[in-house]
């Protein structure tokens, strides 16, 4: 599956990037990702294999990553996880609803647990 962009009102969600146009590497380091370039590659592979789904929650005017949200899959269940940069907890909270609807509607997953803090 190709990554799906989601409009979450004030914020927009997109695939992670680390290329000549946009790089999320500094922001990923800021929220605790040890090897950001490898993390971006792994997130891309998860989308392609349909085994995991990760979005950058971004400021619409700049495209800057301010939080991560993802869905970890286990059979027909999905566990939401995420982490925000300092001062952007609200952006993560706003993204929960749209990502849950995507996981349930488009992926057919059952999402029942609250979001787990962390990075997967």
Steps between C-alpha positions, in 0.01 A plus 500: 500500500617851426503737799171684548488867595237599756353842567459538875355850508774733619768241424574270212647154507741369239761232448840557656759664276879512481587630155633809325169688532387419855677324782343391825835381638562792744143486636516122538823538699326761716227254601737215576553297183854358519564455125256729319606414144457128567168572672367678191605203284333255740179708500495495119550122505213461748262683266617296200459169685178616673642402837520841666386854432684813615410863441682825561259747657597828338448874507312565173686817401852362545467121485702476821453176697372578848384152603480138388200274504477143383300182497668175598306203366439159650262288291174700495594734784677835491685676779546874466827644621655842479730762636499877469781752506498730802200731485306302237298250705179654364598412142545136600164501680323645195650233271364207703147521359591518129762225532258277689237551229757413231616188686145378550347607170779453247703227669217310668676501837340511842655784702384480861789601723606857573808638331830373637781750557810401313660436167482171316 
